[in-house]
Every structure is written in structure tokens, then in C-alpha cells.
Amino acid sequence: VQISGGKLLYCVDIYDYEFVDSYIQGEVSRCDFFGCNVFGSDTMDCNFYQSTDIISSKVKTSYVSDSCKLRDCYVYGKGILKGSMDGGIFREGIYDKNKARFSKETEKIDYIEI
């Protein structure tokens, strides 16, 4: 199922959706995001593409492309980060040493560079 231009607040148990140019807040799993704003959410096994902004969210075992930005997020699990991260905690995961960018305020704990 694809949702384009949606504004979903306080989602619970959303999975296997594709969001395009949407605003999402809540709990989502196994979703793809293209050009979205994700705020105050718990995400798991998701893919973020095309300049998606993820703000004040928990990001577990997800892929974040190089055009995406995370702000004040908690990243954990076996995901891959290629985008930029401003503040927050990179608890565990893999990041692309040639593409991923971290602000000096970001705390990196347990990671693998590829």
C-alpha cells in the first residue's frame, strides 16, 4: 500500500507501507519512506530515501540513504547509515565512512565502518 501526501499522527502498529511526501508520527515497521518527515516515532526494519528527515525518533535496524538526515535520534540494531546525523546517539550499527556524516554532538558507541 502506498500513501502519498499523507499526514498520519499517532500511528500504532503500521507495517509494510510505502510513504511518499508524507508526515508520519508513531510506531512503524517494515516501511519505505520517500521525501517524508518522520517525527517522534519508533521505526523498525524501515528504509529511508529521497531527503527524508527523521527527527527525535528511535531507528532500529533500518537503512538510511545518503540524502536523508537524522536529528536527535537514537539509532540501534543492525541497520546501515549513509546519511547525516545531527545530535542523538548512534548506539549500534553500520555506517558508510565515505558518505555518513555526524555532528560533534552525536555520540557514537558501538559501530562498524564500511
Residue pairs with C-beta under 8 A, 6 or more apart in sequence:
1 16
1 17
1 18
2 17
2 18
2 19
2 20
3 17
3 18
3 19
3 20
3 22
4 19
4 20
4 21
4 22
5 20
5 21
5 22
6 19
6 22
6 23
6 24
7 22
7 23
8 14
8 22
8 23
8 24
8 25
8 26
9 23
9 25
9 26
10 25
10 26
11 24
11 25
11 26
11 27
11 28
11 41
12 26
12 27
13 27
14 26
14 27
14 28
14 29
14 31
15 28
15 29
15 30
15 31
16 29
16 30
16 31
17 28
17 31
17 32
18 31
18 32
18 34
19 31
19 32
19 33
19 34
19 36
20 34
20 35
20 36
21 34
21 35
21 36
22 33
22 36
22 37
23 36
23 37
23 39
24 33
24 36
24 37
24 38
24 39
24 41
25 38
25 39
25 40
25 41
26 41
26 42
27 41
27 42
28 41
28 42
28 43
28 44
28 46
29 43
29 44
29 45
29 46
30 44
30 45
30 46
31 43
31 46
31 47
32 46
32 47
32 49
33 46
33 47
33 48
33 49
33 52
34 49
34 50
34 52
35 49
35 50
35 51
35 52
36 48
36 52
36 53
37 52
37 53
37 55
38 48
38 52
38 53
38 54
38 55
38 57
39 55
39 56
39 57
40 55
40 56
40 57
41 54
41 57
41 58
42 57
42 58
42 60
43 54
43 57
43 58
43 59
43 60
43 62
44 60
44 61
44 62
44 77
45 60
45 61
45 62
46 59
46 62
46 63
47 62
47 63
47 65
48 54
48 62
48 63
48 64
48 65
48 68
48 83
49 65
49 67
49 68
50 65
50 67
50 68
51 67
51 68
51 69
52 67
52 68
52 69
53 68
53 69
53 71
54 64
54 68
54 69
54 70
54 71
54 73
55 70
55 71
55 72
55 73
56 71
56 72
56 73
57 70
57 73
57 74
58 73
58 74
58 76
59 70
59 73
59 74
59 75
59 76
59 79
60 75
60 76
60 77
60 79
61 76
61 77
61 78
61 79
61 93
62 77
62 79
63 79
63 80
63 82
64 70
64 79
64 80
64 81
64 82
64 83
65 82
65 83
66 82
66 83
66 96
66 99
66 100
67 83
68 82
68 83
68 84
69 83
69 84
69 85
69 86
70 81
70 83
70 84
70 85
70 86
70 88
71 85
71 86
71 87
71 88
72 86
72 87
72 88
73 85
73 87
73 88
73 89
74 88
74 89
74 91
75 81
75 85
75 88
75 89
75 90
75 91
75 92
75 93
76 91
76 92
76 93
77 92
77 93
78 92
78 93
78 94
79 93
79 94
80 93
80 94
80 95
80 96
80 114
81 90
81 93
81 94
81 95
81 96
81 100
82 95
82 96
82 99
82 100
83 99
83 100
83 101
84 100
84 101
84 102
84 103
85 100
85 101
85 102
85 103
85 106
86 103
86 105
86 106
87 103
87 105
87 106
88 105
88 106
88 107
89 106
89 107
89 109
90 102
90 106
90 107
90 108
90 109
90 111
91 109
91 110
92 109
92 110
92 111
93 111
93 112
94 111
94 112
94 113
94 114
95 111
95 112
95 113
95 114
96 113
96 114
97 113
97 114
102 108
